[in-house]
Amino acid sequence: MTRPAVEVADILRAQGDDFIDRHRNIRFQQLKVMRAILSCRTAALGGHRDKCLRCDREWSISFNSCRNRHCPKCQAQARQRWIAARERELLATSYFHVVFTLPHELNSLILQNEVELYNLLFRAVAETLTEVAANPKHLGAKIGFFSILHTWGQNLLFHPHIHCVVPHGGLAPDHTRWVHPRYSRFLLPLSVLKEVFRGKFVNGLKDAFRQQRLILAGQIQHLNRPKCFAALIRKLHQHEWVVYAKPPFGGPEQVLRYLGRYTHRVAISNHRLLSFDGNQVTFRWRDYAHGNKQRTMTLAASEFIRRFLLHVLPKGFVRIRHFGFMANYQRSASLELCRQLLGMAPAVPETEMTSPSSARLCPTCRGPITVIERLTAAQITWRFISTCFSDTS
């Protein structure tokens, strides 16, 4: 892939200090992300030298990555490692992709209560899928799935939603057979999912308000009054919530390629940025509301940074979670049972597996690359100075 003409780091470097001066309410976690992106793959983080173990080729100093999960340049290897770990967990069946979206009326409330309401969103989605699937009228089985939180739309505006990837079917209550769904488009009826999802989330929201776990300040401080909060709840019930299921995709290979588009994604990649003149940023985006057309958008740099920082998650927040028979506490045993019921071979022990996709390979001979020297920022600076002022007498 070619190097992008513009990077998020370029915009932060040019306008970040001015943005911080103008927005004194910026959170520490957002400042930390800005600092990480600015220093990523620069001498400030130190560096290393590599060598191919097969052909002995050596490389000059490579600067270290920041490894921040919000950095557009640091997600490729993390994504590959995650997909490699999931590869051995895939089942010999097709998979569905379903998206649960919160209405925009909740945006201001969520931004003041991110941990509380993101956790509620995960919980509402998980309970909706597992309870509807367990109902004999719909599937009558225990399903497993993983969920990924995204908070952005293509235009970088706040748009919290969860992507779920669900195998085609589930375990019978007695764990003796694999139950196949009766619906063709999705394994569960979308109309039921929409209604249950709304009920689960709204009930959780009312509980949080009743137990005074919500921050209601600034533009939404009026919601501290019970009558105003009740009016918001009524408004949330006035329209159908969005639950969207995509047609099933094929076997494990297609699933892995598909997952790469959603795991470890950041709000905007550097390759979507088209130009930056020092004051305005132009980027590509897809207008899903009008036929998925590709368009361009130009924003002032300060507005671009504001939108980008909306999607910085709270420290330590887990944005990829597993549920049902894929839940962490029972995943190995449950997946082994699923493999047996689907007629698959036993899983290869993890110690016997190799993951060439996650290894760094020499572009010349495809041999493994190893680090032969690690350098601090001070050592890189000193080496640069020594080179510039070397004794030539």
C-alpha positions in Angstrom: 0.0 0.0 0.0 1.4 3.4 -0.9 2.1 6.0 1.7 -0.8 8.4 2.2 -0.3 12.0 1.1 -1.7 13.3 4.4 -1.8 11.7 7.9 -3.8 12.5 11.0 -0.4 13.3 12.7 0.2 16.1 10.1 -3.1 17.7 11.1 -2.4 17.4 14.8 1.2 18.7 14.4 -0.1 21.8 12.6 -3.3 22.6 14.6 -3.2 20.5 17.7 -1.7 23.1 20.1 -4.2 25.7 18.9 -7.0 23.2 19.4 -5.9 22.5 23.0 -5.7 26.3 23.7 -9.3 26.7 22.5 -10.8 23.6 24.2 -9.8 23.7 27.8 -12.3 20.8 28.6 -10.3 18.3 26.6 -9.9 15.0 28.6 -6.5 13.6 29.6 -7.1 10.5 27.6 -7.7 12.6 24.5 -4.4 14.5 25.1 -2.6 11.2 25.6 -3.9 10.0 22.2 -2.8 13.2 20.5 0.6 12.9 22.0 0.9 9.2 21.0 -0.1 9.9 17.4 2.3 12.8 17.1 5.3 10.7 18.3 4.4 7.5 16.5 7.2 6.3 14.3 9.5 9.2 15.2 12.8 9.3 17.0 10.9 10.4 20.2 9.9 6.8 20.8 13.3 5.3 20.1 13.9 2.7 17.4 15.4 -0.6 16.4 17.5 -2.3 13.7 16.4 -5.5 12.0 18.2 -8.4 10.3 17.0 -11.3 8.2 18.0 -14.7 9.7 18.1 -16.3 6.3 19.9 -13.9 3.9 21.6 -11.8 6.6 20.2 -8.6 5.1 20.3 -5.7 7.6 18.1 -2.6 7.8 18.9 0.9 9.0 17.1 2.3 12.1 13.3 1.9 12.1 11.4 4.2 14.5 9.1 2.5 17.1 5.3 2.7 16.9 3.2 4.1 19.7 0.8 1.1 19.7 -2.1 3.3 20.8 -5.4 1.7 19.7 -6.6 5.0 18.4 -3.6 5.6 16.1 -4.3 5.1 12.4 -0.7 3.7 11.8 -0.7 1.1 14.6 -3.6 -1.2 13.9 -2.4 -3.6 11.2 -0.2 -5.9 13.3 -2.7 -5.8 16.2 -5.5 -6.8 13.8 -3.4 -9.6 12.3 -2.6 -11.0 15.8 -6.3 -10.9 16.8 -7.4 -12.6 13.6 -4.7 -15.3 13.9 -6.0 -16.0 17.4 -9.6 -16.2 16.2 -8.7 -18.4 13.2 -8.6 -21.6 15.3 -12.0 -20.7 16.8 -14.0 -20.5 13.5 -16.7 -23.1 13.0 -17.5 -24.9 9.7 -20.7 -22.9 9.1 -21.7 -19.6 7.6 -21.8 -16.5 9.8 -24.1 -13.5 10.1 -23.3 -9.9 10.7 -25.8 -7.8 12.6 -25.5 -4.2 13.7 -27.3 -2.5 16.7 -27.4 1.3 16.6 -28.5 3.8 19.3 -30.7 6.7 18.3 -29.0 10.1 18.0 -31.3 11.5 20.8 -28.9 9.8 23.2 -25.7 11.2 21.9 -25.2 14.0 24.4 -26.1 11.7 27.3 -23.7 9.1 26.1 -20.8 11.5 25.7 -21.1 12.4 29.4 -21.5 8.8 30.6 -19.4 6.8 28.2 -18.4 3.9 30.5 -21.9 3.5 32.0 -23.8 3.6 28.7 -21.3 1.7 26.5 -21.4 -1.1 29.0 -25.2 -0.9 29.0 -25.1 -1.1 25.2 -23.0 -4.2 25.2 -25.3 -5.7 27.9 -28.5 -4.9 26.0 -27.2 -6.3 22.8 -25.9 -9.5 24.4 -29.2 -10.1 26.4 -31.3 -9.4 23.3 -29.5 -11.9 21.1 -29.2 -14.7 23.7 -32.8 -14.4 25.0 -34.4 -14.2 21.6 -32.2 -17.1 20.3 -33.1 -19.2 23.4 -36.9 -18.8 22.7 -38.2 -22.0 21.0 -40.4 -19.9 18.8 -37.3 -18.5 17.0 -34.3 -20.8 17.4 -34.4 -22.6 20.8 -30.6 -22.7 21.1 -27.7 -21.2 22.9 -25.7 -19.1 20.5 -22.2 -17.6 20.7 -21.0 -14.3 19.1 -18.5 -11.5 19.6 -19.3 -7.8 19.5 -17.2 -4.8 18.4 -18.1 -1.2 19.5 -17.7 1.6 17.0 -18.6 5.1 17.8 -18.3 6.9 14.4 -20.0 7.3 11.1 -18.1 7.8 7.9 -18.3 11.6 8.3 -16.7 11.2 11.8 -19.8 12.4 13.6 -20.8 10.5 16.8 -22.7 7.4 15.9 -22.4 4.6 18.6 -23.2 1.1 17.3 -22.2 -2.4 17.9 -21.2 -5.0 15.2 -21.9 -8.6 16.0 -20.6 -11.7 14.2 -22.8 -14.7 14.9 -22.4 -18.3 13.7 -25.3 -19.8 11.7 -27.1 -21.7 14.5 -26.4 -22.7 18.1 -26.3 -25.5 20.7 -29.5 -27.3 21.6 -30.5 -27.0 25.3 -29.3 -30.5 26.0 -26.0 -29.9 24.1 -26.5 -33.0 21.9 -27.0 -31.4 18.5 -26.5 -28.2 16.5 -29.7 -26.3 15.8 -30.0 -24.7 12.4 -32.1 -21.5 12.0 -35.4 -21.4 10.1 -34.9 -17.9 8.7 -32.9 -17.3 5.5 -31.9 -13.6 5.9 -30.9 -13.8 9.6 -31.1 -16.5 12.2 -33.5 -14.4 14.3 -36.4 -12.1 13.3 -35.2 -8.5 13.1 -38.6 -7.1 14.2 -38.3 -9.0 17.5 -34.7 -8.0 17.9 -35.5 -4.3 17.4 -38.3 -4.3 20.0 -36.3 -6.3 22.6 -33.2 -4.3 22.1 -35.0 -1.0 22.7 -36.7 -2.4 25.8 -33.5 -3.7 27.3 -31.6 -0.5 26.8 -34.3 1.9 27.9 -35.0 -0.2 31.1 -31.2 -0.1 31.8 -31.2 3.7 31.3 -34.1 4.1 33.7 -32.3 2.0 36.3 -29.2 4.1 35.9 -31.2 7.3 36.4 -33.1 6.0 39.4 -29.8 4.9 41.0 -28.2 8.3 40.2 -25.4 6.8 38.2 -25.7 9.3 35.3 -23.9 12.6 34.9 -26.4 15.2 33.6 -24.6 18.5 33.2 -24.4 21.4 30.7 -26.8 21.2 27.9 -28.6 18.2 29.4 -28.8 19.3 33.0 -32.5 19.6 32.6 -32.7 15.8 32.5 -32.0 15.9 36.3 -35.7 16.7 36.6 -37.8 13.4 36.6 -40.4 14.9 34.2 -37.8 15.9 31.6 -36.1 12.5 31.9 -39.5 10.8 31.5 -40.1 12.9 28.3 -36.8 11.6 26.9 -37.9 8.0 27.6 -41.2 8.6 25.8 -39.4 10.0 22.8 -37.1 7.0 22.7 -40.3 4.8 22.4 -41.8 6.8 19.6 -39.8 5.3 16.8 -38.3 2.0 15.8 -34.6 1.4 16.7 -32.2 0.4 14.0 -31.0 -3.3 14.0 -29.6 -4.2 10.6 -28.5 -7.7 9.5 -26.4 -8.3 6.4 -26.8 -11.5 4.3 -24.7 -14.4 5.6 -21.2 -14.7 4.3 -19.5 -17.9 3.5 -16.9 -20.1 5.2 -14.1 -19.4 7.6 -11.8 -17.9 4.9 -14.4 -15.3 4.0 -15.1 -14.6 7.7 -11.5 -13.8 8.4 -11.2 -11.4 5.5 -14.5 -9.8 6.6 -13.4 -9.4 10.2 -10.3 -7.5 9.1 -12.6 -4.6 8.0 -14.1 -4.2 11.5 -11.6 -5.3 14.2 -9.1 -2.7 15.4 -10.5 0.0 13.1 -10.1 3.6 14.1 -12.4 6.5 13.3 -10.6 7.4 10.1 -7.6 5.9 8.3 -4.8 8.0 6.8 -5.7 6.6 3.4 -9.1 8.4 3.4 -7.4 11.8 3.8 -7.0 13.6 0.5 -5.5 17.0 1.3 -4.6 19.4 4.1 -3.6 23.0 3.4 -2.8 23.9 6.9 -6.3 25.0 7.8 -8.8 22.7 6.0 -8.9 18.9 5.7 -10.5 17.0 2.8 -11.3 13.3 3.1 -13.4 10.6 1.5 -16.5 9.2 3.0 -19.4 6.9 2.0 -22.9 8.3 2.2 -24.8 5.2 3.3 -28.1 7.2 3.5 -28.0 7.9 -0.2 -27.0 4.7 -2.0 -23.6 4.2 -0.4 -22.2 6.9 -2.7 -18.6 7.9 -2.2 -18.3 11.6 -1.5 -15.7 14.1 -0.3 -16.0 16.4 2.7 -13.9 19.4 3.7 -13.7 20.5 7.3 -11.8 23.1 9.2 -8.8 21.5 11.0 -10.2 22.3 14.4 -13.5 20.6 13.5 -11.8 17.6 12.1 -9.7 17.2 15.4 -12.9 17.7 17.5 -14.7 14.9 15.6 -11.7 12.6 15.7 -11.3 13.0 19.5 -15.0 12.2 20.0 -14.1 8.6 19.5 -11.3 8.2 22.0 -12.5 5.5 24.4 -12.1 5.6 28.2 -8.9 4.2 29.5 -8.9 0.4 29.7 -12.4 0.1 28.1 -12.8 -3.3 26.3 -14.3 -2.7 22.9 -14.3 -6.3 21.6 -16.3 -8.8 23.8 -17.4 -12.4 23.5 -20.7 -13.8 24.6 -22.7 -17.1 24.8 -20.7 -20.2 24.1 -17.9 -17.8 22.9 -17.6 -16.2 26.4 -14.1 -16.3 27.7 -14.8 -18.5 30.8 -16.2 -21.4 28.7 -14.9 -20.8 25.2 -12.5 -23.7 24.8 -14.9 -26.4 26.0 -17.9 -25.0 24.2 -16.1 -24.6 20.9 -14.8 -28.1 21.1 -18.3 -29.4 21.6 -19.5 -27.3 18.6 -16.8 -28.7 16.5 -17.9 -32.2 17.3 -21.5 -31.5 16.6 -20.6 -30.0 13.2 -18.4 -32.9 12.3 -15.2 -30.9 12.4 -11.7 -32.2 13.3 -10.5 -31.5 16.8 -8.8 -28.2 17.3 -5.0 -28.2 17.0 -3.3 -27.3 20.3 -2.2 -23.7 20.4 1.4 -24.6 21.0 1.5 -26.6 17.8 0.1 -23.8 15.6 2.2 -21.5 13.6 1.1 -18.1 12.5 3.2 -16.9 9.5 0.8 -14.1 8.9 1.8 -12.5 12.2 5.6 -12.9 11.6 7.7 -10.3 9.9 9.2 -11.7 6.7 12.1 -10.5 4.6 10.9 -8.9 1.3 13.9 -10.5 -0.5 14.0 -14.1 0.6 10.8 -14.4 2.8 12.9 -15.4 5.8 12.1 -14.4 9.3 13.3 -11.0 10.5 14.6 -10.4 14.0 15.6 -7.3 16.0 19.4 -7.1 16.5 19.6 -3.7 18.2 17.2 -1.5 20.2 17.9 2.2 20.6 16.4 4.8 23.0 15.5 8.3 21.8 18.7 9.7 23.3 20.8 7.1 21.5 19.2 7.9 18.2 19.9 11.6 18.7 23.5 11.0 19.7 24.0 8.7 16.7 22.6 11.4 14.4 24.8 14.1 15.9 27.9 11.8 15.7 27.2 11.2 12.0 26.7 14.9 11.2 29.9 15.9 13.0 32.1 12.9 12.4 35.9 13.5 12.3 36.9 13.8 8.6 40.5 14.8 9.2 
